[in-house]
């Protein structure tokens, strides 16, 4: 399909609707349209509401909207609320195929302040060979055989800015042209601007050589040769790392909605690729076709469940703020700072703004002004990026029962004082104290920490060894126990007498799933702590490697092992739950979405992972010794 035909075929809505922040008096809807909307209205159970409208132009044929309706008792607890988006007499949602569940003519949501169950997960990579568990989550809702989860919590890596398949990059280029997304000028880059980027297949998988910025310093470590003039973006899979705001905008639209996929063509055997690269392209092409097939269901799921999101590394780039030395290199280079800033800007518009819209009111005018120009003005773009890089309010909480506290473990880091190349703590002292204030006085709480607070000890030991050898970036050595100050403050928080009795910690990041029951040793009335990790939604750990880690971790750090006394969490008693009752297994390496049911006390009554084939792995409580 040529460009003019595709433009004429654009539907009004090209992404969304996604239900975002909800409370008894507020409903927030996020979407992207192919044209400006004229006085859009939201109808809830047949009653017309005029929403507060935030409109941001992303391109000539792409307009982002955040629609917020407020009112007393707007969303009664546990009651189905149907909704429609209208423009005059026209129903915009009626144009979308497959948006409603069987027997329904409109999408509907059910707000629940009392969380009895929820879905959670992370790490959704479109071209990974595993299946998309969000499709299974939608199928679960369509079956309607159990109580609908209160919300969907996405705990990081909703997109992979730094790991893009060749066929996806081809699609991104077409979307940029189709929607006439905003182009920009670069500083310190091999090309003058984003419209000078070469998307020829022969140049794909070469960005780490041709386009990405490099360091200019030798690190004083045992691996100093590895660092000299090494790419700042150190991911081993950064062949097609995105750089421009237009590219990142296109990626978000392609991972959340099926509409644009109908208007683009991706060859299976492009000219210019041969050998291993052609085989790689064709494998990615197959996986992307399977991913695309599930997007109608993914859109339906997010149109029915209140959805919340927080970043992890790949939403911006691998190793994002991992060490102070990395920060020094990345933010000291004009082009790498722009790449990081563009990723944070796209995260703000596509993810963060829907979590807590009021936090971004002061930024909204600047965002609109920056994006209003046909081509981004570098001074205005850099000013917004500087403000986003200084922003310290990405975290948020929900006044649900239990209270849901979502942590930012990326931008308020506790930098190493002994060596700038050592991993930074995931939160600094001030951020941890702010976090503790959210806990005091609560009887039960759900914490969302993108990286597990209590991880696999053997893997943490491997990361610690790599750090001692100067290779923290090689193994992504970031965990809560990697920084002594952050680890000590976190563990002390669980021991505080005024913090909750019931802690549920939801995490992702690691590409495998597990569940731990945690108690404080030698203390009566210890709080009940549950570390629940579900990762990834469409990703997995290397299949042959994880079983060995699982076995070795059990042998070396089992319940009776004296090695536990040498870890930072030696005052904590950690017991792994058994997946489907298997006695010698604790880790599950299969893509899935976490499903947690809660009792009235706030403790989990059931911990499970829903896999793409609709099977479930349930983590059963550890046996009593």
C-alpha positions in Angstrom: 0.0 0.0 0.0 1.5 3.4 -1.0 1.7 6.3 1.4 -1.3 8.3 0.1 -3.5 5.2 0.1 -2.4 4.4 3.7 -3.1 7.9 4.9 -6.6 7.8 3.4 -7.2 4.5 5.2 -6.3 5.7 8.7 -9.0 5.2 11.3 -9.7 8.0 13.7 -8.3 6.1 16.7 -4.9 4.6 16.0 -4.0 3.6 19.6 -6.2 3.0 22.7 -8.5 3.6 24.4 -6.5 2.6 27.5 -8.2 3.0 30.9 -5.6 4.7 33.1 -6.0 6.2 36.6 -9.3 5.5 38.3 -10.7 6.3 41.7 -14.3 6.8 43.0 -14.4 10.3 41.6 -12.2 10.1 38.5 -11.9 8.2 35.2 -8.9 8.8 32.9 -8.8 7.6 29.3 -5.7 7.7 27.1 -5.7 7.4 23.3 -4.1 8.6 20.1 -6.1 9.8 17.1 -5.1 10.4 13.5 -6.7 13.9 13.6 -7.7 16.5 16.1 -11.0 15.6 17.9 -13.7 18.3 18.1 -15.3 18.5 21.5 -15.0 14.8 22.4 -17.4 13.6 25.1 -17.4 10.5 27.3 -20.6 8.7 28.0 -20.7 6.6 31.2 -23.7 4.2 31.5 -25.5 6.5 29.1 -24.8 9.7 30.9 -22.8 12.3 28.9 -19.8 13.9 30.5 -17.5 16.7 29.2 -14.0 15.6 30.1 -11.0 17.7 30.9 -8.9 17.4 27.7 -5.1 17.3 27.3 -4.3 17.3 23.7 -0.7 16.9 22.4 0.2 16.8 18.7 2.8 14.1 18.0 2.7 14.6 14.2 0.4 15.8 11.4 -1.7 12.7 11.7 -1.1 11.7 15.3 -2.7 13.4 18.3 -2.4 12.2 21.9 -5.3 12.7 24.2 -5.7 12.3 27.9 -9.4 12.6 28.8 -10.3 13.0 32.5 -13.9 12.9 33.9 -14.5 13.9 37.5 -17.6 13.8 39.7 -18.9 12.7 43.0 -19.5 8.9 43.1 -18.5 8.7 39.5 -17.4 5.0 39.8 -19.3 3.1 42.4 -17.4 0.2 44.0 -17.7 -3.1 42.0 -20.4 -1.8 39.6 -20.0 -2.3 35.8 -19.6 1.0 34.0 -20.0 1.0 30.2 -18.3 3.9 28.4 -18.3 5.4 25.0 -16.2 8.1 23.3 -18.3 10.3 21.0 -17.7 13.3 18.7 -21.0 14.9 18.1 -23.4 12.1 17.3 -20.6 9.8 16.2 -19.3 6.9 18.3 -15.5 6.7 17.8 -15.2 3.4 19.7 -17.8 1.9 17.3 -15.2 2.1 14.5 -12.9 -0.4 16.3 -13.2 -4.1 15.7 -13.0 -6.5 18.6 -13.1 -3.9 21.3 -15.9 -5.4 23.3 -16.3 -8.7 25.1 -19.0 -11.2 23.9 -22.5 -10.0 24.5 -21.4 -6.3 25.0 -21.8 -3.4 22.6 -19.5 -1.1 24.5 -16.4 -1.5 26.7 -17.0 -1.4 30.4 -14.8 -1.2 33.5 -15.4 -2.2 37.1 -13.6 0.0 39.7 -12.5 -1.8 42.9 -10.9 0.2 45.7 -10.7 -3.1 47.6 -8.2 -5.2 45.8 -9.1 -8.9 45.9 -7.1 -9.8 42.8 -4.8 -8.1 40.3 -2.7 -8.9 37.2 0.9 -7.9 37.2 4.0 -8.4 34.9 6.9 -6.9 33.1 9.2 -7.4 30.1 7.2 -7.5 26.9 9.5 -7.9 23.9 7.6 -8.0 20.6 10.2 -10.2 18.7 11.0 -12.7 21.5 10.0 -16.2 20.5 7.7 -16.7 23.5 4.0 -15.9 23.3 2.3 -12.7 24.6 0.7 -13.3 28.0 -1.4 -10.2 27.7 -3.4 -12.1 25.1 -4.0 -14.8 27.7 -5.1 -12.2 30.3 -7.7 -10.9 27.8 -8.9 -14.4 27.2 -9.3 -14.8 31.0 -11.5 -11.7 31.1 -13.5 -12.8 28.1 -14.3 -16.2 29.7 -15.8 -14.3 32.7 -15.5 -17.3 34.9 -14.0 -15.5 37.9 -14.0 -12.1 39.6 -12.4 -9.5 37.4 -9.0 -8.3 38.6 -9.0 -4.8 40.1 -6.2 -3.6 37.9 -3.3 -4.4 35.6 0.1 -3.4 37.0 2.9 -3.2 34.4 6.2 -3.0 36.3 8.7 -2.2 33.7 10.0 -2.8 30.1 6.7 -2.1 28.5 8.8 -1.3 25.4 12.3 -2.1 24.5 13.9 1.1 23.2 17.3 -0.6 23.1 16.3 -3.9 21.5 14.3 -3.5 18.3 14.0 -6.1 15.6 15.0 -5.3 12.1 11.5 -5.8 10.7 10.1 -3.6 13.6 12.6 -0.8 12.6 11.3 -1.1 9.0 7.7 -0.7 10.4 8.8 2.2 12.5 10.1 4.1 9.5 6.8 3.6 7.7 4.8 4.8 10.6 7.0 7.9 10.9 6.2 8.7 7.3 2.5 7.7 7.5 1.8 9.9 10.5 4.4 12.6 9.7 5.8 12.4 13.2 7.9 15.2 14.5 11.5 15.2 13.2 14.4 16.8 15.1 18.0 18.0 14.8 20.9 16.3 16.6 24.0 17.6 18.3 27.2 15.5 18.4 25.7 12.8 16.2 27.0 11.2 13.0 23.9 12.6 11.2 22.5 16.1 11.3 18.9 15.1 12.2 16.4 12.3 12.5 15.3 12.6 8.9 18.9 11.8 7.8 18.9 8.3 9.4 19.4 5.6 6.9 16.8 2.8 7.2 18.2 0.6 4.4 18.3 -3.0 5.5 22.0 -3.2 4.8 22.5 -0.6 7.5 20.2 -2.3 10.0 21.8 -4.1 13.0 24.7 -1.6 12.7 23.6 1.3 14.9 26.1 0.5 17.7 28.9 1.0 15.1 27.4 3.7 12.9 25.1 5.8 15.0 25.3 5.4 18.8 27.7 7.5 20.8 30.9 6.1 22.3 32.8 6.8 25.5 36.2 8.6 25.3 37.8 7.5 28.6 39.6 4.4 29.8 38.0 3.0 33.0 40.4 2.1 35.8 39.3 -1.5 36.1 40.5 -4.9 35.3 38.6 -4.7 32.1 39.9 -1.3 31.0 40.5 -2.3 27.4 36.8 -3.2 27.1 35.7 0.4 28.1 38.0 2.4 25.8 35.8 4.1 23.2 33.1 1.6 24.0 29.4 2.4 23.2 27.7 4.3 26.0 24.7 2.1 25.5 26.3 -1.2 26.4 23.4 -3.6 25.8 24.6 -6.6 23.7 21.4 -6.3 21.8 21.5 -2.6 20.9 21.9 -3.3 17.2 18.8 -1.2 16.4 18.7 1.0 19.5 16.2 3.8 18.8 17.4 7.4 19.0 14.7 9.9 17.9 11.5 10.9 19.5 9.6 10.0 16.3 11.0 6.4 16.4 10.0 5.9 20.0 6.5 7.3 19.3 6.1 4.9 16.5 7.2 2.0 18.6 4.7 2.7 21.3 1.9 2.8 18.7 3.0 -0.5 17.2 3.2 -2.4 20.5 -0.2 -1.4 21.9 -2.6 -1.3 18.9 -3.3 -3.3 15.7 -4.5 -0.3 13.6 -1.3 0.8 12.0 -0.1 -2.8 11.3 -2.8 -3.0 8.6 -1.2 -0.2 6.7 2.4 -1.2 6.6 4.3 -3.8 4.6 7.3 -5.7 5.8 9.2 -7.9 3.3 10.3 -11.3 4.5 13.5 -11.1 2.5 14.7 -7.5 2.0 17.4 -6.6 -0.4 20.8 -6.0 1.1 20.6 -8.7 3.8 22.3 -12.0 3.4 23.6 -14.9 5.6 23.1 -14.7 9.4 21.5 -11.3 9.2 18.9 -12.5 6.8 18.1 -15.5 8.9 17.8 -13.2 12.0 15.5 -10.9 10.1 13.2 -13.8 9.0 13.1 -15.2 12.5 12.1 -11.8 13.9 9.6 -11.4 11.0 7.9 -14.6 12.1 7.8 -13.6 15.7 6.4 -10.2 14.9 3.6 -11.6 12.8 2.5 -13.7 15.8 2.8 -10.7 18.1 0.7 -8.6 15.7 -2.0 -11.2 15.7 -2.7 -10.7 19.4 -2.9 -6.9 19.4 -6.6 -6.7 19.1 -7.0 -8.7 22.3 -4.3 -6.6 24.0 -6.1 -3.4 23.2 -9.4 -4.9 24.5 -7.7 -5.9 27.8 -6.4 -2.4 28.4 -9.7 -0.8 27.4 -11.4 -2.7 30.3 -8.9 -2.8 33.1 -7.4 0.2 34.9 -3.8 0.0 33.9 -0.8 1.4 35.7 2.9 1.5 34.5 6.3 2.2 35.9 9.6 2.2 34.0 12.6 -0.1 34.3 15.7 -0.1 32.2 14.7 -1.0 28.7 11.9 1.6 28.7 14.9 4.0 28.4 18.0 1.9 27.8 19.9 -1.0 29.3 22.2 0.1 32.2 20.2 3.3 32.7 21.8 5.0 35.7 23.3 1.7 36.8 26.6 3.4 37.9 27.7 7.0 38.5 30.4 6.4 35.9 27.8 5.5 33.3 25.8 8.7 34.2 29.0 10.7 33.8 29.5 9.3 30.3 25.9 9.3 29.2 24.8 12.8 30.3 28.1 14.4 29.4 27.6 13.6 25.7 25.1 15.7 23.8 23.7 12.9 21.6 23.4 10.2 24.3 21.7 12.7 26.6 19.2 13.5 23.8 18.6 9.7 23.2 17.9 9.2 26.9 15.8 12.4 27.0 13.7 11.3 24.1 13.0 7.9 25.7 12.0 9.7 29.0 9.8 12.1 27.0 8.0 9.2 25.3 7.7 7.4 28.6 6.1 10.5 30.1 3.5 10.9 27.4 2.7 7.2 26.8 3.0 5.8 30.3 3.6 8.1 33.2 1.0 10.8 32.5 -1.8 8.3 32.9 -0.7 7.1 36.4 -1.2 10.4 38.2 -2.2 13.2 35.7 -2.1 15.9 38.3 1.7 15.5 38.7 2.3 16.6 35.2 0.0 19.7 35.0 2.9 22.1 35.2 4.7 20.3 32.4 1.8 20.1 30.1 2.1 23.6 28.6 5.8 23.1 27.8 5.1 19.6 26.3 2.4 21.1 24.1 4.5 24.0 23.0 7.5 21.9 22.2 5.5 19.5 20.0 3.4 22.2 18.3 6.1 23.1 15.8 6.2 21.1 12.6 9.9 20.3 13.4 11.1 20.1 17.0 13.2 23.1 18.0 16.4 21.9 19.7 16.4 24.5 22.4 12.8 23.8 23.4 13.4 20.1 23.2 16.5 20.2 25.4 14.8 22.5 27.9 12.0 19.9 28.4 14.5 17.1 28.5 16.5 18.9 31.2 13.3 19.3 33.2 12.4 15.6 32.9 15.8 14.5 33.9 15.5 16.6 37.1 12.0 15.4 37.7 11.7 13.3 40.9 8.0 12.5 41.1 7.7 9.5 38.8 6.7 7.3 41.7 3.0 7.2 42.8 0.6 5.4 45.1 -3.1 4.5 45.0 -5.5 4.9 47.9 -6.7 1.4 47.5 -7.0 -1.3 50.2 -4.3 -2.5 50.5 -2.5 0.8 49.6 -0.5 0.3 46.4 2.9 2.0 46.4 4.8 2.1 43.1 8.5 2.8 43.4 10.9 4.7 41.0 14.1 2.7 41.2 15.8 4.4 38.3 16.2 8.2 38.8 16.9 8.7 42.5 19.9 6.4 42.8 22.2 6.1 45.8 25.6 6.5 44.0 28.6 4.5 45.3 30.9 6.6 47.4 33.9 4.2 47.1 34.0 3.7 43.4 31.9 5.5 40.7 32.0 2.3 38.6 30.2 0.3 41.3 26.4 -0.2 41.1 24.3 2.6 42.5 21.7 1.8 45.1 18.2 1.6 43.5 16.9 4.4 45.8 18.8 7.0 47.7 18.3 7.8 51.4 15.8 10.6 50.8 13.8 8.5 48.4 13.8 5.6 50.9 12.6 7.9 53.7 9.8 9.1 51.4 8.9 5.5 50.8 8.8 4.7 54.5 6.4 7.5 55.1 4.0 5.8 52.7 4.1 2.7 54.9 3.7 4.1 58.4 0.3 3.6 59.8 -0.8 1.1 57.1 -1.8 -2.4 58.2 -1.3 -3.9 54.7 0.4 -2.7 51.6 1.3 -3.8 48.1 4.7 -2.5 46.9 5.7 -2.5 43.3 9.5 -2.7 42.9 10.6 -3.3 39.3 13.6 -5.2 40.5 12.9 -7.9 43.2 13.8 -6.8 46.7 14.5 -10.4 47.6 16.1 -12.0 44.6 18.0 -15.2 43.8 21.1 -15.2 46.0 23.3 -17.1 43.6 22.6 -14.7 40.8 23.3 -11.8 43.1 26.6 -13.4 44.1 27.6 -13.7 40.4 26.8 -10.1 39.9 28.8 -9.1 43.0 31.8 -11.1 41.7 31.5 -9.4 38.3 31.4 -6.0 40.0 34.6 -6.8 41.9 36.2 -7.5 38.5 35.0 -4.2 37.1 32.3 -5.7 34.9 29.1 -4.4 36.6 27.7 -3.2 33.3 28.4 -6.6 31.7 26.0 -8.5 34.0 23.5 -5.7 34.8 24.6 -5.8 38.5 21.7 -4.0 39.9 19.8 -5.5 42.8 18.7 -4.1 46.1 21.5 -5.9 47.9 24.3 -4.5 45.6 24.6 -1.2 47.5 25.3 -1.6 51.3 23.5 1.7 52.2 20.4 1.0 50.2 20.3 -2.6 51.4 20.6 -1.7 55.0 18.0 1.0 54.9 15.5 -1.2 53.1 15.9 -4.1 55.5 15.6 -1.8 58.5 12.4 -0.5 57.0 10.8 -4.0 57.2 11.9 -4.3 60.9 10.4 -0.9 61.8 7.6 -1.4 64.4 5.2 1.1 62.7 5.3 -0.4 59.3 2.6 -2.8 58.0 2.0 -6.4 59.2 1.4 -7.6 55.6 3.7 -6.7 52.8 3.2 -7.9 49.2 6.1 -7.0 46.9 5.4 -7.2 43.1 8.4 -7.3 40.8 9.6 -8.2 37.3 12.8 -7.4 35.5 14.6 -10.8 35.7 12.7 -12.8 32.9 11.7 -15.6 35.2 9.1 -16.0 38.0 9.2 -17.0 41.6 7.6 -16.4 45.0 9.2 -16.2 48.5 7.7 -16.0 52.0 9.9 -13.8 54.1 10.1 -13.4 57.9 12.4 -11.6 60.3 14.6 -14.1 62.3 14.5 -14.2 66.1 11.5 -11.8 66.4 8.0 -12.5 67.6 5.1 -11.1 65.6 7.3 -10.7 62.5 5.6 -8.9 59.6 4.5 -11.2 56.8 6.5 -10.4 53.6 5.8 -11.9 50.2 8.1 -11.4 47.3 6.2 -12.2 44.1 8.1 -11.9 40.8 6.4 -12.4 37.4 8.6 -11.8 34.4 8.3 -11.7 31.5 5.1 -11.1 29.7 6.8 -11.9 26.4 10.4 -12.8 27.4 12.3 -15.6 29.1 15.7 -16.3 30.7 18.1 -18.4 28.6 16.4 -21.8 28.7 19.4 -24.0 29.3 21.0 -21.7 32.0 18.2 -21.1 34.5 17.7 -24.7 35.7 21.3 -24.8 36.7 21.0 -21.5 38.6 17.8 -22.9 40.3 19.6 -26.1 41.4 22.8 -24.4 42.5 20.9 -21.8 44.4 19.0 -24.5 46.3 22.2 -26.4 47.1 24.2 -23.3 48.2 21.6 -21.1 49.8 18.9 -23.6 50.9 16.9 -23.3 54.1 19.7 -24.9 56.3 22.7 -23.5 54.4 25.3 -21.7 56.6 26.1 -19.5 53.6 22.9 -17.5 54.3 24.8 -16.0 57.3 27.2 -14.2 54.9 24.5 -12.4 52.9 23.3 -8.9 53.7 19.8 -10.3 54.4 21.0 -12.8 57.1 18.4 -11.5 59.5 15.6 -12.4 57.2 14.3 -16.0 56.8 13.5 -16.6 53.2 11.5 -19.6 52.0 10.8 -20.3 48.3 7.4 -21.3 47.2 7.1 -24.5 45.1 5.7 -24.0 41.5 2.8 -26.5 41.2 4.2 -28.3 44.2 7.4 -29.4 42.6 9.7 -30.2 45.6 13.1 -29.2 44.1 12.1 -26.3 41.8 11.6 -22.6 42.7 12.1 -20.7 39.4 9.7 -20.8 36.4 11.0 -19.9 33.0 7.9 -19.5 30.9 6.4 -16.2 29.7 3.3 -15.3 31.7 1.3 -12.7 33.6 1.1 -12.8 37.3 -2.2 -13.3 39.0 -2.5 -12.7 42.7 -5.6 -13.2 44.9 -5.7 -11.4 48.3 -7.5 -12.3 51.5 -9.2 -9.6 53.6 -6.1 -9.5 55.8 -4.0 -8.4 52.8 -2.0 -11.7 52.6 -2.0 -13.5 49.2 -4.5 -16.4 49.2 -3.2 -17.5 45.8 -0.1 -16.7 43.8 0.0 -17.8 40.2 1.3 -17.1 36.7 -1.1 -17.3 33.7 0.8 -18.5 30.7 0.0 -17.8 27.0 -1.4 -21.3 26.5 -3.9 -20.6 29.4 -2.1 -23.0 31.7 -1.3 -21.7 35.2 1.6 -22.2 37.5 0.6 -21.8 41.2 3.3 -21.1 43.8 2.4 -23.3 46.8 3.4 -22.3 50.3 6.7 -23.8 51.6 6.4 -26.8 53.8 6.8 -26.3 57.6 10.0 -27.9 59.0 
